[in-house]
Amino acid sequence: MSQTKEQKGKNGLRLIKKTKKKTVPKKLWVACLASGCILVVIFLAMQFSIKKIEVKGNYTYTGGEVIQAVKGKDYVGNTLIMVAQNRIFGQTYLPFVEDITMSIKDCHTLKIKIKEKLRSGVFEYMNKNVYFNEDGIAMESRNYRFEDVPVVTGIKFHKLVLGEEIPVEGNYFETILSITKKISTYGLPISEIHFDGENDITLYAGKYEIYLGSTVSLDGKMSKIAEMLDAVSQTYKKGVIDLHLYTDEKNIVTFHK
């Protein structure tokens, strides 16, 4: 905007002089705005810096394993940014984690709640325990074995590569998945699933053998195991529960010392 200023000249004529209003240079506005943004960023970085991480919901992974995995990928030491990343990208970080939810407990504490998913089974390979998922893909290798994950024996393969499907011929993994789901559903103490063939299956629970035979009426057979273990354990410390003749039509179950 411009302003006018009147002055009297010769012969009584009025002279009008235009004056310009002083304005702040555009570069100065930009510099002030940038400085303000920098100050806000510095404030948020200091105010929400992560000093503590709390982990809940884990039962096979340790809190240390979860924190190490989170810090190993896309980690920023700021509670606000970590929660935002979690909402947008939904990282899971570990092979047998189904979901991770992050939240802010206070400005400097990041809360992590995880939901783990079922390990279908484990193979012993080169003195390691290799855990696989429902698709038959080798997901992780450990020196120790989880008690609630049955070891699978009797299946032959040449090699195991993490992140790749285990090269097994036949429909073994479909059967293994059906068995492990029922083990979880009925809370069965099964430590081993042994195959002498696709239709020759034996389960082990402590000193008891459970001979399933074929996959015929598999769901019905699995539903009887808890009842049979409870009954025979009152009298016998070991033995064989034979379910190979059991069908949905014929409830045939025998026990051998």
C-alpha positions in Angstrom: 0.0 0.0 0.0 1.1 3.6 -0.6 0.4 6.8 1.4 0.0 10.4 0.1 1.5 13.4 1.8 0.3 17.0 0.9 2.7 19.9 0.6 2.1 23.5 -0.4 4.2 24.7 -3.3 4.6 28.0 -5.1 1.5 29.9 -6.2 -0.5 28.2 -3.5 -0.6 25.0 -5.4 -0.8 21.8 -3.3 1.8 19.2 -4.1 1.0 15.6 -3.3 3.9 13.3 -2.5 3.5 9.6 -2.5 5.3 7.6 0.2 5.7 3.8 0.3 4.7 1.8 3.4 7.6 -0.1 4.9 7.1 -3.9 4.5 9.0 -6.9 6.0 11.1 -8.6 3.3 9.8 -12.0 2.1 13.1 -13.7 2.9 12.8 -12.6 6.5 9.3 -14.1 6.8 10.6 -17.4 5.4 13.5 -17.4 7.8 11.3 -16.8 10.8 8.9 -19.5 9.7 11.7 -22.0 9.2 13.2 -21.1 12.6 9.8 -21.7 14.2 9.4 -25.1 12.6 12.9 -26.1 13.7 12.1 -25.1 17.3 8.9 -27.1 17.2 10.7 -30.2 15.9 13.5 -29.8 18.5 10.8 -29.5 21.2 8.9 -32.6 20.1 12.1 -34.6 19.7 13.1 -33.7 23.3 9.7 -33.9 24.8 8.8 -37.3 23.3 12.2 -39.0 23.2 12.0 -42.8 24.1 13.7 -43.7 27.4 11.7 -46.8 28.2 9.9 -49.5 26.2 7.3 -51.8 27.8 6.2 -55.1 26.2 3.0 -57.0 26.9 1.1 -59.9 25.4 4.2 -62.0 24.6 4.4 -65.6 25.8 7.1 -67.3 23.6 9.1 -64.2 22.6 10.9 -62.5 25.4 10.5 -58.7 25.9 14.2 -58.3 25.0 13.6 -60.2 21.6 10.7 -57.9 20.8 12.6 -54.7 21.7 15.6 -55.9 19.7 13.4 -56.6 16.7 11.7 -53.2 16.9 15.0 -51.4 17.2 16.4 -53.3 14.3 14.0 -51.9 11.7 12.5 -48.4 11.0 13.3 -47.3 14.6 13.1 -43.7 15.6 13.7 -42.8 19.2 10.4 -40.8 19.5 7.2 -42.1 20.9 5.0 -40.0 18.6 6.7 -41.1 15.4 6.8 -44.8 16.4 3.1 -44.8 17.1 2.4 -43.0 13.8 4.5 -45.5 11.9 2.7 -48.4 13.6 -0.7 -47.0 12.7 0.3 -46.4 9.1 2.5 -49.4 8.3 1.5 -52.0 10.9 4.9 -53.7 11.1 5.0 -57.1 12.9 8.8 -57.4 13.1 9.0 -61.1 14.1 7.9 -64.2 12.1 5.4 -65.6 14.6 3.7 -62.3 15.5 0.3 -61.6 14.1 -0.1 -58.1 15.2 1.7 -55.3 17.1 0.0 -52.3 18.7 2.0 -49.3 20.0 0.8 -46.6 22.3 2.2 -43.9 24.5 2.2 -44.5 28.3 3.8 -41.1 29.0 6.0 -38.8 26.9 9.1 -41.0 27.3 7.6 -44.5 27.5 6.5 -46.5 24.5 4.1 -49.4 25.1 4.1 -52.4 22.8 1.4 -55.0 22.9 1.9 -58.1 20.7 -0.3 -60.9 19.5 1.5 -64.1 18.6 0.4 -66.7 16.2 0.6 -70.5 16.3 3.7 -72.3 15.3 2.5 -75.3 13.3 5.5 -77.5 14.3 9.2 -77.9 14.6 11.8 -80.0 12.8 15.2 -81.0 14.2 17.8 -80.0 11.6 21.5 -79.7 12.0 21.2 -79.5 15.8 18.7 -76.7 15.5 15.0 -76.4 16.1 13.5 -75.0 12.9 9.9 -73.8 13.3 7.5 -73.6 10.4 4.1 -72.0 9.7 0.9 -73.4 8.3 2.2 -73.0 4.8 5.2 -75.3 5.5 7.6 -72.4 5.3 10.6 -72.5 7.7 10.3 -69.3 9.7 12.9 -69.3 12.5 15.7 -71.4 14.0 16.4 -71.7 17.7 18.6 -73.6 20.0 15.8 -74.5 22.3 12.3 -76.0 21.8 9.0 -74.5 23.0 7.1 -77.1 25.1 3.7 -76.4 23.4 5.1 -76.9 19.9 5.3 -80.6 18.8 8.4 -81.9 17.0 7.6 -83.6 13.7 9.5 -86.8 12.9 9.6 -89.4 10.2 9.3 -86.9 7.3 12.4 -86.9 5.0 13.8 -83.8 3.3 17.2 -82.8 2.0 17.5 -79.2 3.3 15.8 -76.4 5.2 16.2 -72.8 4.2 14.7 -70.1 6.4 12.0 -68.1 4.5 11.5 -70.9 2.0 9.0 -73.8 1.8 10.2 -77.0 3.2 10.7 -79.5 0.3 8.4 -82.4 1.4 6.4 -84.5 -1.0 2.7 -85.2 -0.2 0.1 -83.5 1.9 2.0 -83.7 5.2 1.6 -80.1 6.2 -2.2 -80.1 5.7 -2.3 -83.0 8.2 0.2 -81.4 10.6 -1.8 -78.2 10.6 -5.1 -80.1 11.3 -3.4 -81.9 14.2 -1.7 -78.9 15.7 -4.9 -76.9 15.6 -6.7 -79.7 17.5 -3.8 -79.9 20.0 -4.3 -76.2 20.7 -8.1 -76.4 20.8 -8.2 -79.4 23.3 -5.1 -78.3 25.2 -3.4 -81.7 24.6 0.1 -82.4 26.0 1.4 -83.7 22.7 5.2 -83.4 22.3 5.8 -85.3 19.0 3.9 -86.1 15.8 5.5 -89.1 14.1 4.9 -90.2 10.5 5.6 -93.7 9.2 3.7 -92.6 6.0 1.0 -90.1 5.2 -1.6 -92.4 6.6 0.4 -93.9 9.5 0.5 -91.4 12.3 1.5 -91.7 16.0 1.4 -89.0 18.6 3.4 -88.9 21.8 2.3 -87.5 25.2 4.8 -88.2 27.9 5.1 -92.0 28.1 1.9 -92.6 26.2 1.7 -93.3 22.5 -1.5 -92.4 20.7 -1.8 -94.4 17.4 -4.0 -92.5 15.0 -3.3 -94.6 11.9 -4.8 -92.8 8.9 -6.3 -89.4 8.7 -9.9 -90.9 8.5 -12.1 -89.2 11.1 -9.1 -87.3 12.3 -11.2 -84.6 14.2 -13.1 -87.3 16.0 -9.9 -89.1 17.0 -8.3 -85.9 18.3 -11.4 -85.1 20.4 -11.1 -88.5 22.3 -7.4 -88.1 23.3 -7.9 -85.9 26.4 -10.6 -88.2 27.8 -8.5 -91.3 27.2 -5.3 -89.9 28.7 -7.3 -88.9 31.8 -8.8 -92.3 32.1 -5.6 -94.5 31.6 -3.3 -92.2 33.7 -5.3 -93.1 36.8 -4.1 -96.7 36.5 -1.2 -96.9 34.1 2.0 -94.9 33.9 2.6 -95.7 30.2 1.0 -97.5 27.3 -0.6 -97.2 23.8 -3.9 -95.6 23.1 -5.1 -97.2 19.8 -7.4 -95.1 17.7 -6.7 -96.5 14.3 -10.1 -98.3 14.1 -12.0 -95.3 15.3 -14.5 -93.7 12.8 -17.4 -91.3 13.2 -19.7 -94.2 13.0 -17.8 -96.7 15.1 -16.3 -95.4 18.4 -13.6 -98.1 18.7 -10.7 -97.1 21.1 -8.4 -99.6 22.8 -5.5 -99.4 25.2 -2.4 -101.6 25.5 0.0 -101.6 28.4 
